[in-house]
Amino acid sequence: MLLCLGLSITTACGDRSEAAMQNAAQAEQHLQAGELWLARQRIGDAIAQRDDSPELHLLRGRIEVASESYENAFAAYSNAMALDGTNMEALQAVAQLGLRTGNQRESLDAAERILVLQPSEESALLVRGIHAFARNRFGDSIEDADRVLAMRPASEEASILKSRALFMMGEAAEAVNVINAVQEGTADSEGVARTKLELAREMKNPQIMQAQFNRLRQLRPDDADLQIDEANLRFKQNEVAAGKKLVLDLLVREDLGPEPAAQAIDLLRNYSAEISESEVRRVASSANDTTLAALARFFLESERPGASRSAIQQLPEKEAQPFLARLALLENQPSEALEIAGEVLSKDETQCDALVAFAEASLAKGDVIGATRSAQRAAAECPNRNEAWLATAAAYSARGEDIGVQRVYRDAIAANPQSFSIARAYADWLIEEGRQREALAVARSFTRKSPALLRGWEYYRRLCIRSDTNCEDEAQRGLADAHTRYGVDTRTGELPRTGLFGRLVRR
């Protein structure tokens, strides 16, 4: 019986191994053919049959990288490394993908393991140097970069790392020399152009920044983040027409996501860029539904009913209804706004635009309790929406509950620390209450969180003048500095990007 049992187990294991290898071979074929969905299926079947084979996890990692699913790729290579701690492909992938996916400890550990096995391995030296840079250990970063350059003087990555580290150590001229020497006499690569862009940004040189934007536009014509960054520079240089064109050209893209759409519209808001009715119609006729919704909110906030309607009319009927409710309110028709919003909420009681419309219309009709209830629900469902918090504050103000108003504004600022409209509304309310010193504190705090935003400093300066305090000089200096901060403020609490690119920010 024991002999038969042993033979059965051996046969079963052999069958599973053979099936796993067949599935892996098919996965490899699908990968080579670019059929990534099928490749994922086959490698998943193979690993289900034999999960103790590092080769299968390596293949899964390659498939996930090809699919641009970097978290899954990191997991696959980590599994391969756990099964074979000396496999160089797994170690290199974990080191590099760990940087990309935020798995910093695992990335550095893998790089150190590689360097134990191969002390001069270039990619591991670069990864370790990047980790040193991220920890403000710039001397260590330069040392690793120099080791790579000693072996391969033409290493662009090592030169970029060394240039950035030198700049952060205060050696700006040497940093520029290092990066200029990389491709002297030829057109800049993307990496070199990005590095020159960041050095120029920190050195407050808009002319060099613009030259690098021109180069990067050729290399990455579809990069929405770069287009937003360049538009911000143009606006700040008072090149309003050029900045507006970059924004509007971006907003008509069918593939534009919600985040870049919001950032692009923020530029129009922050620089008070005037958009003509013909420009509104052109954008509205081409923008995707997500962008149209963001534009509708922007035009409603700006109290432009015609522009709002142009955007709303292009939306599907179901998505347009909440905005039609808010538009009715803007056109002084609170009863119609209540009816439309109520119909939307009967089908989806969490729809934020309908909740805001219902709250504001209820307040206009004198229903303070109903307004408070709807506005609170809107703020809870969509804490990133300024209008939800403002509607809640207005409802509490109508009830005469000053403590409630203050609590709402404080919660709103905690949820949206870089919202100028919320900070301004809170400061204005404090001034109405005779609390000028607290209003100044709110405005000052906002400028610390958004030091590049011109209108934040302009507002703070106006408050200083109005309150006859001694902060006007401080505000004027901040405003002058903001004019030469040539980048959109990073989000509060957001860690700078780790790697060879990204903004030069001390941590």
N, C-alpha and C positions, 0 to 999 in steps of 0.2 A: 504493500500500500504506500509506504514512504517513497519507494522508488517511482511508483506511478505518479504520486503527487509532485515529486521533484521534476519529473519529465513534463508534467502539465504546466508547471510554473515556467520552466525554461521555454517551452513552446509558446506560451502566452506572451512572455517578455519579448521573444524573437518576433512574434507577430506585431506587437506594438511598435517595436523599433523599426521594422520594415515599413509599416504604415506611416510612421512619423517621417521616415526618410523620403517616402514617396510624396507625402504632402509638402515637405520642405522643397523637394525638387520642383514641384508644381508652383510653389510660392516664388521660387527663384525665377522661373520662366515668366510668371505674371509680372514680377518686378521689372525684368528686362524689357517686357513689352509695354510697360507703363500702366498696366492694369492693377492699380494699387489696391482697390477694394477687394478684388479677388485674391491678390497676394496676402492681404491681411487675413482673409478667411482661411486660406490654406495654412499659413504659418500658425494661426490660432489653433487649428486642428492638430497640427504637428506637435505643438507644445503641450496640448491637452493629453496627447499620447505619451510624450517623453519630455517632462519638464526639467530633467536633470542634465540636459545636453547644452553646454554653453554655446555651441555652434548654432543651435536653433534660436536662442535668445539674441545672438549677434545678427542673424538674418532678420529677425523681427525688428531689431534696432535700425537696420538699413532701410527696411520698408517704411518704418515710422518717420525716419528722416526724410525720405523721398516724399512722404505724404505731408511734410511740414508739421507733423504732430510731435513737437519736441519734448513735451512732458512724457508721452508714451515712449518715445525713443530713449529718454534718460532712464526710465524704469526698466526697459528691456536690456540696455547695456549694463545697468546696475546688477540685474540678475545674472548676466553673463560673468561679470566681475566677481560676484559672490561665489560662483561655481569654479572660476579659474582666476585667482588673484594676480596672475602674471600675464594674462592675455593683454597684449599691447593695444589691440583695437578697442577692447572694452575700456581699458584705462584711459586712453586718449579721448574716447567719446564721453565718458563720465566727466572728465576734467573740463572739456569744452562745453558740453551741453549743460553741465551744472552751472556754469557762468550764465548761460542764456536763460535758464529756467529758475534761477534764484536759489539753487541748491549749493550754496557757497562752501559749506564745510565739506561736503562730499567731493566737490570739484577740487578744492585744494588738497584734500587727502589723496585723491587719484593722481594729481600732478606730482606730489611728493613721492608716491610709490614708483611712478615712472622714473623719476630722477635717481632713486635708489638702484633701479635696474639699469638705467642708461643715463648717467650724470650729464650728458651733453645733448639730451633730446630737446630739440628746439621748441616744439609746441608746448611741452611741459614747462620749460623755462618762461615762455611767454605767459602761460596761464598763471604761474606763480608770481610773475612780475605784475600782472594785472591785479591779482589779489593784494599784493603789497601796495599798489597805487590806491586801491579802494580803501585801504586802511591808513592812508596818509603816510606810508613808509616809502617815501619817494626815492630815498637813497638805495634801498633794496631793489626797488623797481628798476632804477637805472642800471644797477649791477647786473640783473638778469638780462636786461636788454643788451648791454654791452657784451655779455657772453655770447648771445646769439649773433651779434654783429661781428664779433671776432671770427666766428665760424663762417658767417655768410653776410658780408658787408652790404649786400643789396637787399637785405630783409626789410621790406616796407613796414611790416607789423612791428618789428623791434624799433625801427626809427620813430614810428608814431608813438609808441609807448615811451621812449626816451624823451621825445620832444614834449609830450604832455607832462611828464614827471619834472623835467627841467623847469617848465613854466610854473608849475605849482611850487617849486622851490625858490621862485623869484628870479630865475635866470631866463627872462623873456627873450633877450637877444639871441642867446645860445639855442633856445628852443626853436626860434624861427630859422636859424641857420641849419639846424639838424633836419627840419622838415623840408626846407627849400632844397637841400642837397639830394633828396630822395630821387626825384625825377627831373633833375635840372636839364632844361632844354627840350623837354617833352611835355605833353599835356598831362595835367594832374590826374591821377586815378581817383576813384571815389574816396578811398581812405585818406589820401593826402589832402584832397579838397575839403573833406569834413574836418580834418585836423586844422588846416589853415583857417577855416571858417570859425572854429571855436577859439583859436588864438586871437583872431581879429576881433571877435565879439568881446573877449575879456580886455583887449587892448583898446577897445572903443574906437575901432577903425571901420566905419561903415562902407568905405570904398572897397577895401579888400574883401569884406563880407559879401558885397554885391558881386564882385568878380567870381567868388567861389559859388555863389548861388547860380550865376550864369553857367558855370561849368557843371554843377550838379544837376541843373535842369536838363542838360544834354544826357547825362548818365542815368538819371532817374526821373524821367518825365512824368511818371504817374505817382510820385511820392507826395501824398497829401500833407504830411507833416512838414516837409521842406517848403511846400507852397505856402502854408500858413506862416511859417517862420519868415519867409521872404516878404510876404504881405505885411507882416508886423513891422519889419524893417522899413519898408516903403512908407507906411503910415507914419512911423515915428520920424522919418526924414521929411515929413510933410509932402510926400509924393502921393497925394490922395488918389488921383486917377489911376496910377499904376497899382497901388495897393488894392483899390476897389476891384480892378479888373482881375487880379489874381484870385480874390475871394469869389467873385461871381463866376469865373471860369471853373472854380472848384465846386461850387454849389450845384452846377448843372450836371455833374458827373453821376451817371446811373449807379456806379458802384460805391458811392461815397457812404461811409458808415456814420452812425449817430455821433460818435465822439468828435471826429474832425469837422462834421457839420456844425456841431455846437461851438467848437473853437473858432471856426470861420465866422459864424454869426456874432460871436463875442467880439471879434475885431471890429465889425461894423458898429456894434454897440459902444465899445470902448473909445473909438475914435470919432463917433458921431458922424459916420459916413452917410451922406445923403444918397438914397437909391431912388431913381426916378420911376415913374409909373411904367414906362416902357421897359426899363431894366427889370422891374418886378415881374412883368408879364413874360419876358424872355426866360427868366430863371424858373418861374412857376410852370412854364410849359415843358420844361425838360427835367426838372429835379425829381428824384425818387420820393416815395411817400414819406419816408422818415425825415428827409430834408424839408419837405413841404410842411410837415407838422411843426418842425422847429421854426420855420419861417413864419408860419401863421401865429405862433406864440410871440415871436419877436415883433411883428407888425401890430398885434393886439396890444402888447406892452407899450409900443410907440404911439398908440392911438391913431393908427392909420387904417380906417375901415376899408377903403378901396383896395389897398395893398393886401390887407388880410383876406378880403374876399377873393382876390386873384389867386392866392395860394390855396384857400379852402376849396374853391371850385374844382381844382385839379385832383383833390383827394377822393377816394371811394366814399360813397354815401355814408356808410357806417362810421368811418373815421372822421368824416367832415362834421357830423352832428354836434359833438361837444364844442367844436370851434364856432359853429353857427350860433350856439347858445351864448358864448362869450361875445361874439360879434353883435348879437341882438342887444346885449347889455351895453356895449360900447356905443350903439346907436340909440341909447336911451329907451329901450323897450324891455324893461325888466319882466313884465308878465310873459312875453314871448320867450325870454331867456329861461324863466322858470319852467315853462311848459316843455321846451326842447330838452333842457338838462334833466328834468324829471323823467322824461321818456327814456333817455340814455341810461339813467341810474336804475330804472326798473329792470333793465337787462344786465347791467354791470354796475353794482353799487360801489366799485372801487375805481371807476374811471375818473382820473384826477382832474382833467379839464372840465368835465361836467360838474364835479364837486365844487370846483372853484367858481364856476358860473352860477351854480345853485346858491352858493354862499353869498356871493356879491349881489345877486338878484334879490335874495331874501332880505339882505340888509337894506337894499334900496326900497323894498316894500315894507320895511319896519319890523320884519320878523327876526329879531336879534338872536333868539334862542336857536332857530333853524339855521341861521347864518353861522353861528358858533359851531354847531354840530357838524355841518358840512365842511367848514373850513378846517376844523381839527382833523376830520377824517382825511381830507386832502393832504394835510401836512404829514400825517402818519403814513399814508400810502406812498407819497412821493416827497420825501424829505429834501430832495435836491431841487425842488421847484420853488423859486422865490415867491411866485404869486400865491402859492398855498399859505405860506407863512404870513405874507402881508395881509391876506384876507382874514387870517385868524387874528392877527393883531388888531385889524380894523373892527372885527366883531367884538373883541374884548373892550376896545376903546369905546364903542357905542354903548356898551353895558356900564361904562364908568368904572371898570375894574383895572385900576392902574397896575396893581401887582400882577394881574394876569397878563397885561400888555408887556410888562417888563420880562416876565418869564418866557413868553412866546419869543420875544426878540433874542433873548439869551440862548434859547434852544435853537433858534434859526441860525444864529451866528456859529454856534457849536457845530451844526450840521453843514453850514456853508460859510466857512471862515473867510473865503475870498469873494463873497458876493457883495459888490459895491451897492447894489440897490437895497439890500437888507441893512448894511451898515449905515447908509445914508438915512434910510427911513427911521432907524432906531435913534440916531443922533438928532435928527429933526424933531422926533417926539420928545426926547429929553430936553431939548431947547424950549419947546412949547411948555414943558413942565417947569421951566426955570432952573434946570440942572445943567448949566453950561459946562461946568468942569467935567462932568461925566460924559457929556457929548464929545468934548475934546478927546477924552480918553478912548472912546469908541473909534473915533476917526484916526487917532494916532496908532492904535492897535491894528487897524486895517492896513495902514501904510506899511507897517512892519511885515505883514503877511503878503502884501502885493507891492513890493518896492518899485516895480517897473511900471505900474499903472499910473498914467498921468492924471487921470481925473480923480483918483484917490488923494493924491497930493494937492491938487487944485482945491478940492473940497475942504481938506484939512486947513489949507492956507486961508480960505475964506472964513472958516470958523475962528481961526486965530485972530484975524483982523476984526471980526464981528464981536468977539468976546473981550477984545482989548487986553490980551495976555501977552506974555513975552515969548510965545512960541512961533511967531511969524518968521523969524530968521531960520529956525529949524525947518519949517515947512518949505521955505524958499530953497534952502539947500537940497532938501529931498526932491523937490520938483526938478531942480537943475540936474541932479544925478539921474533921475528917472528918464530924462530926455536922452541920456547916453547909455541907458540899459537896453541893449538891442536884442532882447529875447523876451518871450512870454514868460511870466512868472511860473515857476514850478509849483505844483500843488502843495499845500500845507501837509507835511508829514510824508510826502512822497520821496522815496530814496532815489538819488540820482542813478542813472543807468550804469551798471557795471560792465566794463569792457573797454575796447580801444576807441569807442566813439561816445557821443553824448556830451552834455554840458560839462564844463570844468567847474565843479562845485566842491568846496571843502566840507568834510563831514566830521 
